[in-house]
Amino acid sequence: MTATKGLEGVVATQSSISSIIDDQLTYVGYRIDDLAENSSFEEVVFLLWNLRLPNKLELDAFKKELAENMEVPEAVIDQLRSYDLSKVHPMAALRTSISLLGLYDEEQDIMEEEANRRKAIRLQAKISTIVAAFSRIRQGKEPVKPLKDVSYAENFLYMLNGKKPTEIEIEAIDKALILHADHELNASTFTARVCVATLSDIYSGITAAIGALKGPLHGGANERVMKMLSEIGTEDNALPYVKEKLANKEKIMGMGHRVYRNGDPRAKHLKKMSQELTTLTGQEKWYNMSVQIEDYIKNEKGLPANVDFYSASVYHSLGIDHDLFTPIFAMSRVSGWIAHILEQYANNRLIRPRADYVGPNTQEYVMLENR
Ligand SMILES: CC(C)(COP(=O)(O)OP(=O)(O)OC[C@H]1O[C@@H](n2cnc3c(N)ncnc32)[C@H](O)[C@@H]1OP(=O)(O)O)[C@@H](O)C(=O)NCCC(=O)NCCS
């Protein structure tokens, strides 16, 4: 038995949800470019969960169902009030909150497909309310109750800021949510599938997935991209900073990808949004710095910018706190996690690979008093 480090190139499951072929990403066969340009986040969630696009009636009903399920049990919100949120990362709080949310769902351990679909709606709806409530409570403000008649993206911004967002802001968040919704067998999706393949419940799968997304090599990269840009500070400093990082064998966050070789097809949409939003808000320097870094790393190391690279300056331009970037990623990716969990349940087998043992050979046990 030989192990493949990081399971690179290992095909671990069959899936009908999303594919990455020749650097092209599709959701259920629909190109990400078409979805980003023409669809809405709710339409994409419906697509991922039903493996077909909704018609107008179905989409309206689905949007309504999501909006109506956004309120979160008071106990979950109160739990957020019980920590010193200046010391708690919102991804840690989100992981705990989703786990707790499961305790308030009477259907948590009911495994019938219809019950799992009802839980899916509840999870997708409530996760954005939790992220927004975290931010409000941290600022010493009261959480804002969700509206019943607006889109998912609008509702999130409304709950986050306590005021009606502009069309540009809604469009930016909606598009970012579409672009992050699913991504084949990425680390957090694999985590979710491994978890539920034991026939554990959907809340456990999502809690585990949030834990995986939190790491800097995965979803946690977007927050670190903005940290890097802030440290760089000025456009003149971008290349000297990056050169020094590379000389110290440090990674540049938001660059590189396990699967894409020439480019991440999501990055160009975020790059365009970053240019537009930084210009609109008079913060072009973040975009200009990012372009310099992207070009340099591409030429020097052959590494493309990934989804996290330009999403950082997009969210920053919208005035969003940097540590909320990864929770927003989670709000979107939960749709993909759920799609994969439902697919796993529908054709389940325990996921249990082997390890290539490289420890000592069999040893004689030495009694405690003789050690
Ligand atoms: C995404 C990522 C984890 C993929 O990792 P991977 O396929 O395991 O690739 P490795 O980490 O083994 O890297 C392979 C080589 O490329 C280099 N490399 C990869 N990403 C790099 C980056 N962002 N900056 C600088 N060098 C990088 C590694 O140092 C390594 O070089 P070496 O062979 O000389 O040691 C990796 O590119 C990375 O850490 N990127 C930064 C974090 C990030 O943006 N994550 C979000 C992913 S969507």
The ligand as an SDF file (V2000), in Angstrom:
LIG
                    3D

 48 50  0  0  0  0  0  0  0  0999 V2000
   -4.4020   25.9120   -2.7350 C   0  0  0  0  0  0  0  0  0  0  0  0
   -3.1970   25.1420   -2.2690 C   0  0  0  0  0  0  0  0  0  0  0  0
   -3.4630   24.6780   -0.8330 C   0  0  0  0  0  0  0  0  0  0  0  0
   -3.0060   23.9190   -3.1590 C   0  0  0  0  0  0  0  0  0  0  0  0
   -2.0200   23.1970   -2.5720 O   0  0  0  0  0  0  0  0  0  0  0  0
   -1.2720   21.9220   -3.1970 P   0  0  0  0  0  0  0  0  0  0  0  0
   -1.8970   21.4460   -4.4220 O   0  0  0  0  0  0  0  0  0  0  0  0
   -1.1440   20.9690   -2.0690 O   0  0  0  0  0  0  0  0  0  0  0  0
    0.1230   22.5190   -3.5600 O   0  0  0  0  0  0  0  0  0  0  0  0
    1.3750   22.5960   -2.6240 P   0  0  0  0  0  0  0  0  0  0  0  0
    1.0590   23.3440   -1.3680 O   0  0  0  0  0  0  0  0  0  0  0  0
    1.9320   21.2140   -2.4730 O   0  0  0  0  0  0  0  0  0  0  0  0
    2.3070   23.4930   -3.5000 O   0  0  0  0  0  0  0  0  0  0  0  0
    3.0480   23.0290   -4.6330 C   0  0  0  0  0  0  0  0  0  0  0  0
    4.1940   23.9860   -4.8790 C   0  0  0  0  0  0  0  0  0  0  0  0
    3.6770   25.2610   -5.2370 O   0  0  0  0  0  0  0  0  0  0  0  0
    4.0290   26.2360   -4.2430 C   0  0  0  0  0  0  0  0  0  0  0  0
    2.8550   27.0290   -3.9450 N   0  0  0  0  0  0  0  0  0  0  0  0
    1.5740   26.6110   -3.9530 C   0  0  0  0  0  0  0  0  0  0  0  0
    0.7690   27.6110   -3.6190 N   0  0  0  0  0  0  0  0  0  0  0  0
    1.5540   28.6750   -3.3900 C   0  0  0  0  0  0  0  0  0  0  0  0
    1.2890   30.0020   -3.0280 C   0  0  0  0  0  0  0  0  0  0  0  0
    0.0430   30.3990   -2.7920 N   0  0  0  0  0  0  0  0  0  0  0  0
    2.3220   30.8510   -2.8770 N   0  0  0  0  0  0  0  0  0  0  0  0
    3.5770   30.4430   -3.1140 C   0  0  0  0  0  0  0  0  0  0  0  0
    3.8920   29.1870   -3.4630 N   0  0  0  0  0  0  0  0  0  0  0  0
    2.8840   28.3230   -3.6050 C   0  0  0  0  0  0  0  0  0  0  0  0
    4.4270   25.4340   -3.0030 C   0  0  0  0  0  0  0  0  0  0  0  0
    5.3030   26.1540   -2.1830 O   0  0  0  0  0  0  0  0  0  0  0  0
    5.0540   24.2320   -3.6300 C   0  0  0  0  0  0  0  0  0  0  0  0
    6.3520   24.5660   -4.0690 O   0  0  0  0  0  0  0  0  0  0  0  0
    7.5690   23.5290   -3.9310 P   0  0  0  0  0  0  0  0  0  0  0  0
    7.1510   22.3520   -4.7880 O   0  0  0  0  0  0  0  0  0  0  0  0
    8.7050   24.2950   -4.4530 O   0  0  0  0  0  0  0  0  0  0  0  0
    7.6410   23.1930   -2.4910 O   0  0  0  0  0  0  0  0  0  0  0  0
   -1.9250   26.0210   -2.3100 C   0  0  0  0  0  0  0  0  0  0  0  0
   -1.7580   26.5250   -3.6110 O   0  0  0  0  0  0  0  0  0  0  0  0
   -1.9720   27.1420   -1.2980 C   0  0  0  0  0  0  0  0  0  0  0  0
   -1.5880   26.9230   -0.1450 O   0  0  0  0  0  0  0  0  0  0  0  0
   -2.4520   28.3580   -1.6970 N   0  0  0  0  0  0  0  0  0  0  0  0
   -2.5810   29.4420   -0.7720 C   0  0  0  0  0  0  0  0  0  0  0  0
   -3.8270   29.2570    0.0730 C   0  0  0  0  0  0  0  0  0  0  0  0
   -5.0690   29.5000   -0.7240 C   0  0  0  0  0  0  0  0  0  0  0  0
   -5.1900   30.4730   -1.4410 O   0  0  0  0  0  0  0  0  0  0  0  0
   -6.0540   28.6240   -0.5250 N   0  0  0  0  0  0  0  0  0  0  0  0
   -7.3360   28.7370   -1.1660 C   0  0  0  0  0  0  0  0  0  0  0  0
   -7.5460   27.6680   -2.1880 C   0  0  0  0  0  0  0  0  0  0  0  0
   -9.0300   27.9280   -3.1230 S   0  0  0  0  0  0  0  0  0  0  0  0
  1  2  1  0
  2  3  1  0
  2  4  1  0
  2 36  1  0
  4  5  1  0
  5  6  1  0
  6  7  2  0
  6  8  1  0
  6  9  1  0
  9 10  1  0
 10 11  2  0
 10 12  1  0
 10 13  1  0
 13 14  1  0
 14 15  1  0
 15 16  1  0
 15 30  1  0
 16 17  1  0
 17 18  1  0
 17 28  1  0
 18 19  1  0
 18 27  1  0
 19 20  2  0
 20 21  1  0
 21 22  1  0
 21 27  2  0
 22 23  1  0
 22 24  2  0
 24 25  1  0
 25 26  2  0
 26 27  1  0
 28 29  1  0
 28 30  1  0
 30 31  1  0
 31 32  1  0
 32 33  2  0
 32 34  1  0
 32 35  1  0
 36 37  1  0
 36 38  1  0
 38 39  2  0
 38 40  1  0
 40 41  1  0
 41 42  1  0
 42 43  1  0
 43 44  2  0
 43 45  1  0
 45 46  1  0
 46 47  1  0
 47 48  1  0
M  END
$$$$
